[in-house]
Amino acid sequence: MKKVAAVVLGGVVGGALAIGAWLLWTVVRPAPRPMGEAERAQLQRLLDRNPDAIFMYDEATSFRYKPNFHGYRRQPIHLGPRNRLQFAHVTSSLGLIGAEEVDADPQRPKMLLLGDSVTYGVWVDASNTFPARIQQLAGTQCQLLVGACEGWSTKQEIAFYETYLRGIDWRDVVIVFCTNDLVDFEWTFGTDKLPKLTEEVLSVGNGGTHTNDTFGGLKLAALRARFAADPRTAPLATQTNTSLWAWEDDRWDRYIERTLDPFVQRIGAHPRLSIVLAPTLAQLKALAAGGSATLVMHPQFRMTAFCDQHHLTCIDLADAFAGSPAAELDAMFLDDLHFSERGHAAVAAYLWPKLKTLLDE
């Protein structure tokens, strides 16, 4: 989730074993100030030394999934009945998703997917997520590994790669971009209260659809009102503030300057970097309603322009849902961001041939 404290983000709350929903609220993004020793000790007690916690404190990313973890997570209440489903949660020794370790065979190409809860596939059985389905389609042609964690931003995904995975001989590194990834950090941890939204997010209101009277909040409110006024773009108005930021060019300029550009320069030519664009359900509904692609898919156009400038492969997953009747789109998603099993299947069928082309080049 960006997902971790998703009451703000569309009511999405991930289950994390016996630690319950409260502990999920304590898994947060880096604080705007250095964490004190007492704060760090409390966070480590709640996470690192809690055998039921799927997360751990981490200097590089603020939090990540614990390595070598075998457990379960529960489906959130709003997605299922009272007797909610449980989903296996397994990580490797590096904290990658699944038990499989990096293949030591240098002849087997290795591809890394970096992402958040969309790439992880929250609330879907691990074998039915699009990364798992792609690995099934690929067979022995390559090894596809997943470095994803709910609540991460692109900044944290890059930090995870550069801290723990850079030494591996990857053929390709693929960032799965979601519209709310322009946020640097959403949450800050406190020792005496529940986590708070960072000043970055509070500068416009909160992570949901409410805005404040600051300049940034009024800009987002005006954008939401503009979308809502036209039936063809009205679905876009239901998105969270953090997703709406993807329609602000100044936010894009900041994201590119601070996050994407520096990473492209550091990673160089090897491994090859590609970007996959995940649409929101609201975007697909707006397209189905006749909304202008230039407006509805503005985030994708901005990322595509960046990829073209840097000669990166850019794959738009909106095409995986092209031709789907509007009435069927809801069945492809669990909420505005996360795919259902049907959605994962559609993504895998569309994405694997694109990734295979990268491997064959």
C-alpha positions in Angstrom: 0.0 0.0 0.0 1.1 3.5 -0.1 -0.7 2.1 1.1 0.4 1.1 4.6 -2.0 3.4 6.4 -4.7 3.0 3.9 -7.6 4.4 5.8 -6.4 7.6 4.3 -5.8 5.9 0.9 -9.1 4.5 0.0 -9.7 2.4 3.1 -7.0 -0.1 2.4 -5.6 -1.7 5.5 -3.2 -4.7 5.2 -3.4 -7.4 7.8 -0.1 -8.4 9.4 -0.6 -11.4 11.5 -1.2 -11.1 15.2 0.3 -7.6 15.4 -3.0 -6.3 14.0 -3.9 -3.1 12.2 -2.3 -0.9 14.9 1.2 -2.2 14.1 0.6 -1.6 10.4 0.0 2.1 11.3 3.4 2.1 13.0 5.3 1.1 9.8 6.0 4.4 8.4 8.2 6.5 6.1 11.4 8.2 7.2 10.9 11.1 9.6 11.8 14.6 8.4 14.3 14.8 11.2 16.9 12.2 12.4 15.4 9.5 14.6 16.5 9.6 18.2 17.8 6.6 20.1 14.6 6.2 22.1 12.4 6.4 19.0 14.6 3.9 17.2 14.6 1.5 20.1 10.8 1.6 20.3 10.4 1.0 16.5 12.9 -1.9 16.6 11.0 -3.4 19.6 7.7 -3.1 17.7 9.1 -4.6 14.5 12.5 -6.2 14.6 12.0 -8.2 17.8 8.3 -9.0 17.2 8.2 -12.5 15.7 4.8 -11.8 14.2 5.7 -8.5 12.5 6.4 -8.9 8.8 8.3 -5.5 8.7 11.6 -4.5 10.2 13.3 -1.1 10.8 15.9 -0.3 8.1 18.3 2.6 7.9 18.2 2.7 4.1 14.5 2.5 3.5 13.0 3.3 6.9 11.1 -0.1 6.8 11.1 -3.2 4.7 9.9 -6.8 4.8 11.9 -9.0 7.1 14.2 -11.4 5.3 13.8 -15.2 5.7 10.2 -14.7 6.8 7.4 -17.3 6.5 4.0 -16.3 7.7 0.6 -15.0 6.8 -1.3 -11.8 6.3 -5.1 -11.3 6.5 -7.4 -9.8 3.9 -8.6 -6.4 5.1 -12.2 -6.3 6.3 -13.5 -4.1 3.5 -12.4 -6.7 0.9 -14.0 -9.8 2.4 -16.4 -11.3 5.0 -15.8 -11.5 8.7 -13.9 -14.8 8.3 -11.3 -13.2 6.2 -8.8 -15.0 3.9 -5.2 -15.4 4.9 -2.4 -15.1 2.4 1.0 -16.6 2.7 3.8 -14.0 3.1 7.3 -15.4 2.3 10.6 -13.7 1.7 14.1 -14.8 0.8 17.3 -14.1 2.6 17.6 -10.7 0.8 14.0 -9.7 1.6 12.8 -10.4 -1.9 9.3 -11.7 -2.3 9.1 -15.5 -2.2 11.4 -18.2 -0.9 13.5 -18.5 -4.1 17.1 -17.2 -3.8 19.0 -15.6 -6.6 20.2 -18.2 -9.0 24.0 -18.7 -8.8 24.1 -19.7 -12.5 25.6 -16.8 -14.4 24.1 -18.1 -17.6 20.5 -17.6 -16.4 19.4 -14.0 -17.0 18.1 -12.3 -13.9 15.4 -9.6 -14.0 14.4 -7.5 -11.0 11.0 -5.9 -10.5 11.0 -2.9 -8.0 7.7 -1.7 -6.7 5.2 -1.3 -3.9 2.1 -3.1 -2.9 0.8 -3.2 -6.5 3.9 -5.2 -7.6 3.8 -7.3 -4.4 0.2 -8.2 -5.1 -1.4 -7.5 -1.8 -4.6 -9.6 -1.0 -4.0 -12.0 -3.8 -2.5 -15.4 -3.5 1.2 -15.2 -4.2 0.9 -17.7 -7.1 -1.6 -15.5 -8.9 0.2 -12.2 -8.8 1.5 -10.9 -12.1 5.2 -11.5 -11.2 4.5 -15.1 -10.3 2.4 -15.6 -13.4 5.2 -14.1 -15.6 7.8 -16.5 -14.0 5.5 -19.4 -14.8 5.3 -18.2 -18.5 9.0 -17.6 -18.6 10.0 -21.0 -17.2 13.8 -21.3 -17.3 14.3 -18.5 -19.8 15.0 -16.1 -16.9 14.7 -15.6 -13.2 12.2 -12.9 -12.2 12.7 -11.6 -8.7 10.6 -9.1 -6.9 11.9 -6.3 -4.6 8.7 -4.7 -3.4 7.1 -3.6 -0.2 3.8 -2.0 0.6 4.1 1.7 1.5 7.3 2.3 -0.5 7.8 5.2 -2.8 10.1 5.1 -5.8 12.8 6.7 -3.6 12.6 3.8 -1.2 12.6 1.2 -4.0 15.8 2.7 -5.3 17.3 2.8 -1.9 16.5 -0.9 -1.4 18.1 -1.8 -4.7 21.3 0.3 -4.2 21.8 -0.9 -0.6 21.1 -4.6 -0.9 20.8 -5.7 -4.6 23.3 -3.6 -6.6 26.0 -6.3 -6.5 23.9 -8.9 -8.3 24.4 -9.3 -12.0 21.0 -8.2 -13.1 20.2 -8.2 -16.8 17.3 -5.8 -16.3 15.9 -3.7 -13.5 12.3 -2.7 -13.9 10.6 -0.1 -11.8 6.8 -0.4 -11.6 5.5 3.1 -11.4 2.1 4.0 -9.7 0.5 7.4 -9.8 1.1 8.0 -6.1 4.8 7.4 -6.3 5.6 11.1 -6.7 5.4 11.4 -2.9 8.8 11.1 -1.2 7.6 10.0 2.2 4.1 9.8 3.6 4.4 8.9 7.2 6.6 9.8 10.2 6.9 7.7 13.4 6.4 9.0 16.9 7.0 7.2 20.2 3.9 8.4 22.1 1.2 8.4 19.4 0.1 6.7 16.2 2.1 7.6 13.1 1.4 11.0 11.6 1.3 12.1 8.0 4.5 13.9 7.0 4.5 17.6 6.4 4.9 16.8 2.7 1.4 15.2 2.7 -0.2 17.5 5.2 0.8 20.5 3.1 -2.3 19.7 1.0 -4.6 18.1 3.6 -4.2 14.4 3.9 -3.6 11.3 1.8 -7.3 11.0 1.0 -9.6 13.4 -0.8 -9.8 16.2 1.7 -7.6 19.3 1.1 -6.7 22.3 3.3 -6.5 26.0 2.5 -2.8 26.1 1.7 -1.7 26.9 -1.8 -1.0 23.3 -2.6 -4.3 22.1 -1.1 -6.3 24.6 -3.1 -4.5 23.6 -6.3 -5.5 20.0 -5.8 -9.0 21.0 -4.8 -9.3 22.9 -8.0 -8.0 20.0 -10.0 -10.5 17.6 -8.4 -13.3 20.0 -9.1 -12.3 20.3 -12.7 -12.3 16.6 -13.1 -15.6 16.2 -11.3 -17.3 18.8 -13.5 -17.0 16.6 -16.6 -18.7 13.2 -16.6 -15.9 11.9 -18.9 -13.2 12.7 -16.3 -15.3 12.4 -13.1 -13.7 9.1 -12.1 -10.4 10.9 -11.7 -11.9 13.1 -9.0 -12.2 10.1 -6.7 -8.5 9.5 -6.5 -6.4 10.3 -3.5 -4.4 13.5 -3.1 -1.2 11.6 -3.5 -2.4 10.2 -6.9 -3.7 13.6 -8.0 -0.2 15.0 -7.6 0.6 13.1 -10.8 -1.4 15.6 -12.8 0.8 18.5 -11.5 3.8 19.3 -13.7 5.7 21.0 -10.9 5.4 17.9 -8.8 6.7 15.9 -11.8 9.7 18.2 -12.2 10.5 17.8 -8.6 10.2 14.0 -8.8 12.4 13.8 -11.9 15.1 16.1 -10.5 15.3 14.5 -7.1 14.6 10.8 -7.7 14.6 9.6 -11.3 17.4 11.6 -12.9 20.0 10.9 -10.2 19.2 7.2 -10.3 19.5 7.0 -14.1 22.9 8.7 -13.8 24.1 6.3 -11.1 22.9 3.1 -12.6 24.5 3.8 -16.0 24.1 1.3 -18.9 24.2 -1.9 -16.9 21.9 -3.3 -15.8 19.4 -2.0 -18.2 16.7 0.1 -16.6 13.0 0.0 -17.8 9.8 1.4 -16.4 6.4 -0.1 -16.3 3.4 2.2 -15.8 0.5 0.9 -13.7 -2.9 2.7 -14.4 -5.5 3.4 -11.8 -9.0 2.1 -12.1 -10.1 5.7 -12.2 -8.0 6.4 -15.3 -9.4 3.3 -17.1 -13.0 4.3 -16.3 -12.3 7.9 -17.5 -11.0 6.5 -20.8 -14.0 4.3 -21.1 -16.2 7.3 -20.5 -14.6 9.1 -23.4 -12.1 11.3 -21.5 -9.3 12.8 -23.5 -6.3 10.4 -23.4 -4.0 13.5 -23.2 -5.6 14.6 -20.0 -6.5 11.2 -18.4 -3.1 9.7 -19.0 -1.1 12.7 -18.3 1.1 10.9 -15.7 1.9 8.2 -18.3 2.8 10.8 -20.9 5.2 12.5 -18.5 6.9 9.3 -17.7 7.1 8.3 -21.3 8.7 11.6 -22.2 11.3 11.0 -19.5 12.0 7.5 -20.8 12.4 8.8 -24.4 14.8 11.4 -23.2 17.0 8.8 -21.5 16.4 6.0 -24.0 14.6 3.8 -21.5 12.0 1.2 -22.3 8.6 2.3 -21.0 5.7 -0.1 -20.9 2.1 1.1 -20.3 -0.1 -1.4 -18.6 -3.2 0.5 -19.5 -3.0 -1.4 -22.8 -3.5 -4.6 -20.9 -7.0 -3.5 -20.2 -7.8 -2.0 -23.6 -11.1 -3.1 -25.0 -12.4 -4.2 -21.6 -16.0 -3.0 -21.2 -16.5 -0.4 -18.4 -18.7 -2.9 -16.5 -15.8 -5.4 -16.3 -13.1 -3.0 -15.1 -14.2 -3.2 -11.5 -13.6 -6.9 -11.6 -10.0 -6.3 -12.6 -9.2 -4.2 -9.4 -9.6 -4.5 -5.7 -9.5 -0.8 -5.3 -8.3 2.2 -7.3 -4.7 0.9 -7.3 -4.5 -2.8 -6.7 -5.2 -5.6 -9.2 -7.6 -8.5 -8.5 -6.6 -12.0 -9.6 -8.2 -11.2 -13.0 -6.3 -8.0 -13.2 -3.0 -9.7 -12.4 -3.7 -12.3 -15.1 -4.4 -9.6 -17.7 -1.2 -7.8 -16.7 0.9 -10.9 -16.9 -0.4 -11.9 -20.3 0.4 -8.4 -21.6 3.7 -7.8 -19.9 5.6 -11.1 -20.4 6.0 -10.7 -24.1 7.3 -7.2 -23.5 9.8 -8.3 -20.9 10.8 -11.3 -23.1 11.7 -8.8 -25.9 14.1 -7.1 -23.4 15.7 -10.4 -22.6 16.1 -11.3 -26.3 17.7 -8.0 -27.3 
